[in-house]
Amino acid sequence: MAPLKKLFRISLLLLVCAAKATNPEAEALVRWKSTLVGANSLSSWSTENSTCSWFGVSCDAAGHVTELSLPSAGLNDTHDYLYSAAFLNLTKIKLNNNNLVGAIPANISKLLMLTYLDLSSNNLAGAIPYQLRNLQMIVKFNLGNNHLANLENNKFSPMSSLKMLSLANNDLSGTFPQFILNCTNLNMRSLDLSGNAFSGPLPDLLPEMVPRLRYLNLSINGFYGSIPRSFSRLQNLEALYLGRNNLTGGIPPELGMISGLRNLSLSRNPLGGSIPTSLGQLQLVQVLQLRNTSLVSTLPPELGNLTSLKRLELQQNQLHGSLPPCFARIKTLVFFTLAGNNINGTIPTEMFTNGTKLEYFDVSRNLFTGSSLSRISKWKDLEVLDVSRNLLTGSIPSDISKCKELIYFDVSDNLLTGSIPVGIGKMRNLQALFLSKNHLTGNMPSDIGNATSLQFLDVNSNHLKGELPKTISLLVNLVALTLSGNKFMGTIPNHDSKQLSVVKVANNTDNSSFSGESRSAICGLTLLQLLDLSNNELFGDFPACLWNLKDLHTLDLSGNAFAGKVPTSTFYNSSLRSLHLSSNNFAGCFPAVLKNLKSLVVLDLGNNKISGVIPPWIGESNLSLRILSLRTNKFFGSIPWQLSQLPHLQLLDLAENNFVGSIPESLVNFSLMRQTFVMQPFVTIDIPHWYFYNGSMDIIWKGQEYIFEGRHEFVTGIDLSGNSLSGEIPSELTSLRGMQLLNMSRNNLSGSIPKDIGNLKLLESLDLSWNKLPGPIPPTFSNLMFLTTLNLNNNLLSGDIPTGSQLQTLDDPSIYGNNLGLCGPPLRPCTNNSSSTTPMDGAKEYHHELETLWLYYSVIAGIVFGFWVWFGALFFCKIWRVAFFSCVDAMQQNALHKMKRI
C-alpha cells in the first residue's frame, strides 16, 4: 500500500503542477504584461510564483482572480489584451492614474461578474462602446479624466445596479445622456458628468429617474436654461454642482428645501436675480459658492442662519448694501469672500470677535469704509487677508504681527495713512505684502529684513521716504520688489559686512554673485523676477551686478536721477525681457550690454542724454523687441535699415533726437504692424492668487502723455517727430494696416502725402505738421474711420480738404493752419474753380496766390521803407529839416495870400 500511496501523491502533485502551468488567468495576465512598456511594477508577475501573490492581484478561496488593482502603477500602452474570457470571476478592475492609451475594448463586456470598473485618469480616446450595457452587475463605473469623445447614447440601456457613474473631464458632447433617464434607477447615488461639452436644458425628470441621488456634478459644460425647480425633490442630495454652465433664470427658492444639502455650487453662470432668503434654511450646508453669477441683490440676513457654513463665496456679482452683522453668527466660517461687488459701510465689529476660525477673508474691490483694520489681530488663524481697492481709512495696526499664520496681506488701493509697522518683520510666515496706492508715510522699517519668507513686496504709490534699508538684502526669497512712486532717495544701498555672509549662505549656488567686494544689496536677491524702483529720487550709478540676476524678467529704474553710462556685463544668460531706464541722466553711447539681452521685448531709454548712432547689431541681437523707445535723447546719424529686421516691433519711438537722412523704406518689414489686433507686450509675472504685474509705459499718444498699462490693447505705430529727416514719406508704409499712431511732424519732409494713406484704417492719431509737404490731401483720408487726432498744419498743402463721416468731426481749423492753398470745411469755402482743379492746377493756383501775396508784401514794404527814408532824414539831418519846414511855411504863406486876394 505504501508504494501505491506514494504514487498517488506524485500523480496528484503532477496534476497540480500541470494545472498551474496551464492556468489561463495567469497566461492572460502575462500576455497583457508583455504588451506594456516599462511595467516595472509588475516584476512579480511570473509563472514561477503563485498568481495570487502577484502585485495588484487578489484571488478568492479557490484561487481564481477576483480583483486587479493597479492604480498609479506606471502602466503604459493599451489594455486590449487584458480582457479575456478566462476571467470568469473577476469583479473589480482598478487601473486609474496610469498612461493607458487607445480605445476602450468592447470585449470588456464579457466580464459579466464585474461590479467595479475604474479606468479614470488615463489617456483613453474614442467612443464609449455601447456593449458595456451588458455589465448588469456593475456598481461603480468611472471613466473620468480621459479623452473619450463619443457616448453611443441611443444604444445604451440602463444599468440597474449602477450606484456611481463618472464620465467627468472628457470630450463628450450632445444633450444630457438619455440612458440615465430611460428607466428609474433606485440604486444611483452619484452622477458626475462635469468637464465635458454637454449642452441643452437640464432634465426636469431627473428626480424621478434617480430619486436617491446624493451627489450630482454637472459643472463645466454648456447646459442652458433655468435650474429645474424639480431638483428640490432630490431630498437625499448632499452635493449639487452646476457651476460654469450657461444657466439663467435666477436661483430657484426651492433649492432651500433640500434639507440635507451640504455643498451647493452655482458659480460662473449668468443666473441673475437675487439671493433667495430660503437658502438660509440649509442648516447643514458647509460650502455655498455663488461667485460670478450676475446676482443683483442685497445680502439677505437669513444667510446668518447657516451655522454649519465653512466656505462662502459671493465674489464678482453686483451685490450692494451693507454686510449684515448677523453674518458673525456663522462661527464655523473658515473661507469668506465678497470680492468684486458694491458692498458699502463698515465691516461689522462682530465679525472680528466671533469669526475666530477665519483663515481666508477677501472683501477686495468693494466700497467698504471705516478703520476696521485695527481689529484684524483678533483673527489668530488668519492666513489670507485681502481688503484691497476699498475706501478704508486709518492705519495698519501696530499689532498686526499677532497674526502669526498670515501669509498674504493686501491692503492696497485704500486711503490708509500712517507708517509701516515696525513689527512687521516678526511675521516669519508672511510671503506677500501689498501696501501700494495708499497714503503711507515714513521710512521703510529696517526690520523688514526679518520677514525672510517674503516673496512679494509692493509698496508703490505712497509717500514713503528716506533711504532704502540695507536689510532688504536679507529677503533672499523675494520674487517681486516694487517700490515705485515714492520719495525714496539716495543710492541703492550696499551690503554691510555682517549681512554679506548671510546672503552668501543663502545663495551658495551662484558662484558669480559675490567676490568679497561691496555690492548692491539688491544684487543678492537672486530669485528676483521683477524689480521696480521707478519714480523715486534715487541717484548714483547703475549697479552693474543687476545684470547677474539670471531670473530677472523686468527691471524698471525710470523716473529717477541715475547718471553715468549704462554698464556692460560679462553675463550672457539674462532672461530680461523688459528694461525701463527712461527719465534719468544716463549718458554715453547706445548701451553695448543690450547686445547680450537676447530676450528683450520692451526697451525704453527715452528722456536721457544718450548720444551716438543706433548700432546695426540691434537688428540681429534683439529680435524679440516689440517696443523700442529712444525718444528725447541725443542720437544722430541716419535711421539704420537694420531696424527693419525686428519683425515683432509694434512701437518705434525715435522722436526728439537729431536723426537725418530719409525714412528707410524697409520699415515696411514690421510685420506685426500689419495685424489688426495686438495685445500689450509687457512682461507679466502671474503667480496664481498672489501677484500679477503688467508693467506700464509712457508715450506721447494723440498729442498728450499717456500711460499704457494692464492687459489692454497696446498702441501700434511709429513716431519719428522732432528730427531733421528729409525726403518723402515712403508709400510702402501704407501697407502697415495695423498702425494706430503715425507721427512724422517737425522734420524737413517733402513730397506729397502717400495717396494710399487711407489703407491705414485703424489709424487714430496722425501728425504730419511742420514739414514741407506739397499738393493735395489724398481723398483716401475719408477711409480713416477711427481718426481722432489729426495735425497737418504748417505745410504746403493745397486743394480741397476731403470729406468723410469721421473727418467732419475734426472741425478745428488749426489742424490745417498755414496751408494757404487748402480750402473747404473747416477752412474757407472752395470756389467752383478750386473744387474742380487738378493737382497740377491746384499747385499752379497755389503758386499764383503766393506771387500775389509777395506782391502785396513788397508794396507794403516799399511804403514803409520810403516813409522811414524821408521822415528819418528829416529827423536826423537838421539842414534838411529846416529847409523842409521853411518850404512848408512858404507854401502856407502863398496859400493865405491867394485867399486874401480872392
Buried (B, 14 or more C-beta within 10 A) or exposed (E): EEEEEEEEEEEEEEEEEEEEEEBEBBBBBBEBBEBBEEBEBBEEBEEEEEBBEBEBBBBEEEBBBBBBBBBEBBBBBBBBBBBBEBBBBBBBBBBBBBBBBBBBBBBBBBBEBBBBBBBBBBEBBEBBBBBBBBBEBBBBBBBBBBEBBBBBBEEBEBBBBBBBBBBBBBEBBBEBBEBBBEEBBEBBBBBBBBBBEBBEBBBEEBBEBBBBBBBBBBBBBEBBEBBBBBBBBBBBBBBBBBBBBBBBBBBBBBBBBBEBBBBBBBBBBEBBBBBBBBBBBBEBBBBBBBBBBBBBBEBBBBBBBBEBBBBBBBBBBEBBBBBBBBBBBBEBBBBBBBBBBEBBBBBBBBBBEBBEBBBBBBBBBBBBBBBBBBBBBBBEBBBBBBBBBBEBBBBBBBEBBBBEBBBBBBBBBBBBBBBBBBBBBBBEEBBBBBBBBBBBBBBBBEBBBBBBEBBBBBBBBBEBBEBBBBBBBBBBBBBBBBBBBBEBBEBBBBBEEEBBEBBBEBBEEBEEBBEEEEBBBBBBBBBBBBBBBBBBEBBBBBBBBBBBBBBBBBBBBBBBEBBEBBBBBEBEEBBBBBBBBBBBEBBBBBBBBBBBBBBBBBBBBBBBEBBEBBBEBBBEBBBBBBBBBBBBBEBBEBBBBBBBBBBBBBBBBBBBBEBBEBBBBBBBBBBBBBEEEBEBBBBBBEBEEBBEBBBBBBBBBBEEEEEBBEEEEBBBBBBBBBBEBBEBBBBBBBBBBBBBBBBBBBBEBBBBBBBBBBBBBBBBBBBBBBBEBBBBBBBBBBBBEEBEBBBBBBBBBBBBBBEBEBBEEBEEEEBBBBBEBBBBBBBEEBEEEBEEBEEEBBBEBBEEEEEEEEEEEEEEEEEEEEEEEEEEEBEEEEEEEEEBEEEEEEEEEEEEEEEEEE
